[in-house]
Amino acid sequence: MTSARPTAPVTVPGAFDDVPDLDGELRFDAASLATAASDFGGLIRQEPAAVLRPGSPEDVATMVRYCRERGLQVAARGQGHSTYGQAQVPSGVVIDLGALDSVEVREDAAVAVVQAGARWSALVRACLGKGLTPPAFTDYLELSVGGTLSAGGLGGQIGRHGTQVANVLELQVVTGEGELTTCSPTARPDLFRAALGGLGQCAIITRAALRLVPAPRSVRFYTLMYPSVAALTAQQERLIREARFDYLIGQVLRTPDGWAYMLEAAAYDATAADDTRLTDDLGALSAEAQDIGYFDFLNRLAPLVKEFEAMGEWQRPHPWYDSLLPASSVHQVVTRTLDGLEAEALGRSAVILLYPVLTAKCTTPLPVMPDGELVYLFSLLKTASEDAHPAEEMVAANRRQYDVTVEAGGRWYPIGSVPLTRDDWARHFGPFWDEFAAARRRYDPDGVLTPGQRIF
């Protein structure tokens, strides 16, 4: 299929006069451009000159080479779930990777080979048909595989299986020079290290080979309540070190009586007969348990998302903030933050996450972790609304929170809405910065890829 010609002038005169034949389609219609100019965050809007719906990974390579020759920039977009314009590129080309969504489950090797645009929900369904599952997930399954692998992929299974990127065996990528290539821990390992969690700065992920494990049949899911940050984190630290549960996270909830602290834990293929062994010594104020099918457990946010969509909350701006704090400073930072938070500074559908991460399980250099063997994810997933602070104020508050995080020895998990300088980014990547910057120079020497991250 050849590209459709623009029906209106594009920003760069003549930029698309001689587009090579493509398996997919290069689009210039207003609807495609408008979609690519927005994201879940709803904070930044930058319209590209064109949108590529690739019919093959070769299309991605062709378009990157084409744009590089003409001085245009390129960004890959999965499900558009970024929050601060990370996948936007003004007057350039957005590559809609949702068109590349094939999934192949190799049962004999316990490996899934999946294109970057596939959603995790589709991958899980395909794997469960073979009695297998990826070992690690984020809590929302409607994200693209390529999107979460470009960020890192943190979730409740990290205590047993690490990040999503720690479970990748091989990648197919397109570099900023337009080269379609594969990389792994043994083949072009520098590119592999820079692409996993690398925010699209050195290469666009087009396909991944992922480790699979046997899938459980059911899940015993527990919610336990605690009176304080200290009480919650003390149990979380104990449990993640013991590996008592297969899944472990925490939330901070606002109640009429103040903040409440909830531990969520899951044991695979457990039953009520296991409750005493799993929870009786955890000193919770209250505890509840339920049995749930494995897929329904992984996909349990879906009903809440539908509710938010019906309320109009899902369509509002989302100035998210995600950070990683050393265990030594988590109590101080979280308590100080919560004490200073007003309800309207979060929004009606906000979620506050707080859960432990064992850094030894994070076997890739990215995402960057704070020093120490135990750190905590602390996320303020805000939603701006008419009765909340303006989204711009929330972004400014995120920047202040970032400064508090850095001062406490923490890092941020770079999926949120924080304005950073190049010096901030260099400090963020820390010891990996020199290697990362060298990979950028080697694999994207003209700075074609993903300008919306604002790193280079």
Beta strands, then each sheet from edge to edge (+ up, - down):
strand 1: 25-27
strand 2: 50-53
strand 3: 74-77
strand 4: 93-96
strand 5: 103-106
strand 6: 111-115
strand 7: 132-133
strand 8: 168-175
strand 9: 180-183
strand 10: 203-211
strand 11: 213-214
strand 12: 218-226
strand 13: 247-255
strand 14: 258-268
strand 15: 286-293
strand 16: 321-326
strand 17: 351-358
strand 18: 374-381
strand 19: 411-412
sheet 1: 1+ 2- 4- 3-
sheet 2: 5+ 6- 10+ 8- 9+
sheet 3: 7+ 11-
sheet 4: 15+ 12- 14+ 13- 17+ 18- 16+ 19-
end
